[in-house]
Amino acid sequence: MIIPIRCWSCAKPIAHLWERYVEETASKGANRKKVMDELGLERYCCRAIFLGHIDLLDKVSQFKKF
């Protein structure tokens, strides 16, 4: 639901890059590869987290707790 703070494989901090990645790709329509290169995500493990992440926080927050 929320982007992990560190990469699961290499333990590089990546959470601080998520908002900028979303802004560049969603609003401006930039190429994902170029954005990840600009952010310094060089390893495949870090790139896989960004490409495979689905933000479900908005959908889950609609439900009430018991």
Long-range contacts (C-beta under 8 A, 24 or more apart in sequence): 1-55, 1-56, 1-57, 1-60, 2-55, 2-57, 3-49, 3-50, 3-53, 3-55, 4-49, 7-43, 7-45, 7-46, 7-49, 8-45, 8-49, 9-43, 9-45, 10-43, 10-45, 10-46, 12-43, 12-46, 14-41, 14-46, 14-49, 14-50, 17-41, 17-50, 18-50, 18-53, 21-50, 22-55
